[in-house]
Structure formats: structure tokens, C-alpha cells
Amino acid sequence: MHLAGGLTTVLLGPVQFFTQWRHRYPRPHLLVGRLYLSGLLVAATGAVGLIASSPAPFAIRLAFSATALAWLTTVLTGLVAIRRGAVERHRRWMVRHYAVTLAPILFRLSLPFAIAGGLAPSPALIAMLLWCSWVVPLLACETVRRLAGLWRATRVPPPGAVPLAGAR
């Protein structure tokens, strides 16, 4: 259940970022978004069951729980934004959400690298990698977004450029 729902979100997520498609065909964007959300709900339900029944140490279950909470919080914030008509805020939160969606993949890639680097696969290492697998991508998203905003704010328009109506 968890894997099927998670795979749905991982595969459908990139489709939602195709800007031209999203603008040209808003109804399919909405339909794919609903399928994405359905996959997310199935995966989250499975995750809750796995976390609750896991014999893993508390630190690992806490890290998995934090990942699930970040996943649900980012998507719910994005949904609230679009329901209120805040399209740009929705877009930003869904980018953040997809960064958290990729956390299991990043974790599964980072663990073999950590072991190859000489670290023992201890519960502490696993918990740390679980936290890093979603916190680091979120920080990267936010850093890129803020740097892009600074870059746009400091750009000087070329001589003779006419500003677009409503542009900042």
C-alpha cells in the first residue's frame, strides 16, 4: 500500500511541473493532481501502519514520522493555497512537497554511500539520514527560491525596456 501510493506520487509529480502543459490544459493538471493526492493518501495511510507496527528503535520511528508529517504538511499547505486562489503560493508549496516526496529515494541512495564511506549502519546513522533526506532538499529549495528572488530584484532592465502590466 505504502509503496504503490508512493510510486504514484513519485511518477506523477514531475508531470505537474510541465509549465506549458499546466497552462494549456488546466483540467488534466487538476485530474493528475487528484490522482497524485490519492496516491499520497494511500502511501501516508500505509506509512502510518508501518511506523506504528515497526520494531525499529524510537529514533528511526521518530524520523519516519517527521518525514510523513513534513510530507502531509507541505501538501496540505499547497492545497489550502490553491483552494484560496493563491496559485503562486500553491506552486511554491508543491515544489517543497515534491522535494519531501523524494526523501525515501534520497535515503535509499545515501545509506549505501554512507556505508561505503566507512560508517556503520547504526540506528543513529539511519535516523540522521532519514532526517537529512527531506530537510536538506527543503533547505536547498528554499535557498534557490530566495536567491532567484534576490537575482530578479537586482536585475536592471535593459535600456528602452517596457515593464509588463502587473509585473513586479
N, C-alpha and C positions, 0 to 999 in steps of 0.2 A: 504494500500500500504506500509506504513512505517513498520507496524508490520509484514507483510508477508516477506518483504525483510530482516528485522532484524532477524526474526526467522530462515530464511535460513542461514544467516551468523553464528548465534549462534550454530546451529546444524551441519553445515558443517565444521566449524573451527577446532574442535578437530580432525576430520578425517585427516586433513592436517598435524597434528603433529605426526602421527604414523611414526616413522623414518624408520622402516623396510619396511613398505608398500610403503613409498615415494621413497626409494632407489630401491626396487624391481620392482615397477610399476610406472615409471615416467609419462607415458601418462595418466593414471587415475588421478594422482596427478594434472596434468595440467588441465584436464577436470573438476575435482571438484573445482580447483582454479578458473576456469572461471565461473562456476555456483555460487561460493561464491561471486565473483566480481559482477555478475549480480544481486544477491540478495542485495549486498551492494549499488549498483547504484539505485535500486528500493527504498530501505529504505532511502537513502540520498535524493532522489527526494521528497519522502513523508515527510521527516523531514523538508526540506526547505519550503514546503507548510504549514506544521503545525506551524513552527516558524513564518512565515510571517503573518499567519491569527490568531495567538493566541492573546487572550485578556490579557494574563498574564503580570505581571509587567516587566519592562525593564530588571531588574537584572536576572529574570528567563529566559527570551528570550535570553539574552546575554550568560548565562551559557549553554543553549541548543545549541546555535550557536557555542560556543567554543568547545563543545563536538563533534559536527558534523565536525568542522574544523580539530580537532585532529584526528578524525576517517578517514577523507579523506586524510589528510597529511601523516599519517603513512602508509596507504595502497599505496598511490602513490609513496612514497619513496621506499617501498618494491618492487613495480612493476618496477620502474626505475632500481633498483639494479639488479633484475633478467634479465631484458632486456639487461643489460650491462654485464651479466655473473658473477656477484658478488653474488654467491649463499649464502655465509655465511652472508653477509650484508642483503640480502633478508630475510633470516631466522630470523635474529635479529629484523628487522623491522616488520615482520609479527607477531612475538611474541608480540611486543609492540602494534601492531594494534589489536590483539585479546584481549589484556588487555583493550583497549578502547572499543572494541565491547561489552564487558561485563558490561560497565558502566551503562546502563539502568537497568540491573538486580541488580547490587550493589546499585544503587539509590533506587530502589523499596524495597530492603531489609533494607536499612539503615533508611529510613524515619519512618517506624513503631517503630524501635528501639529508634530513637531519641525522638519520641512522648512518648513511654513507659518510657523513661528516664526523662520525665518531661518537655521536650522542646515543645513550642507551634509551630504548623505547619505554621510559618510565611513565607512570600516571601523570607526573608533574609535566613532563615534556609533551605528552598528548594533550593535556589541558591547555598548556601555553599555546600550542599550535592551533588548537580549536579556537581560542580567543583571537589569535593573530589572523586566522583565516578570514575573519569578517571585519575586525577592527581596522587592520591595515588597509584593505581595499576601500573602506568607508573614508578613512583619512585621506587616501590618495584621491578619491572622487572629490572630496571637499577642497583639497588643495588645488587640484586642477581647475575646479569651478571658480574658486576665488582668484587664482592667478589669471584666468581668462577674463574675469570681470575687471581686474586691475588693468590688464592689457587693453581691453576695449575702452576703459575710462581714460587712458592716457594717450590713445591714438589721436593723432592730429589729422583732420580731414584734408585731403589734397586741395590745393587752390581751385576755386571755382566749383567745388562740390556743393550740391544742393541737398540739405537734410531731408530725409523722408518724414512725412507727416506721422506724428505719434512716436517717432524713434527717440531713444534716449541719447 
